[in-house]
Amino acid sequence: MMATLNPYLNFADARAREAMEFYASVLGGDLNVMTFGDMGTEGPMATQVMHGQLETPSGFTLMGADAPPEMVQVTFGDNVSISISGSNEEAEQLRGWFSALSEGGEVRQPLEAAPWGDEFGMFVDRFGISWMFNIAGAVS
């Protein structure tokens, strides 16, 4: 068996479903969502996401959940970023993802030529999640 490492995102203000559906609309793939209600919770939390998992055609797995304040304290910051990297052959797709995922967010570094020869960019999306993109420079 091979171990895996996947980002697991916590969302404040019951925005997990919206965020995960947005990521699925950009990255493609299959999104599975389990609510607190599916596990027997009643009341306002019943419709919130207990666990969401997106499996993309590119092999990414992105997980996320709502973070009710009584269960998880969400603090937004720059201590964690999701990084997507690819080759120059994938540049068009990577640029498209950068553009779509950053819409409504804050681009902190436009996707442009970097000193190390690749294209690099960073943004915080409209859900407060930090992203980094790197497109490897063309091989000469």
Sequence and secondary structure as in RCSB ss.txt:
>XXXX:A:sequence
MMATLNPYLNFADARAREAMEFYASVLGGDLNVMTFGDMGTEGPMATQVMHGQLETPSGFTLMGADAPPEMVQVT
FGDNVSISISGSNEEAEQLRGWFSALSEGGEVRQPLEAAPWGDEFGMFVDRFGISWMFNIAGAVS
>XXXX:A:secstr
       EEEESTT HHHHHHHHHHHH SEEEEEETGGGT  SGGGGSEEEEEEE TTS EEEEEE  TTT    
 SSS EEEEEE GGGHHHHHHHHHHHHTTSEEEEEEEE TTSSEEEEEE TTS EEEEEE     
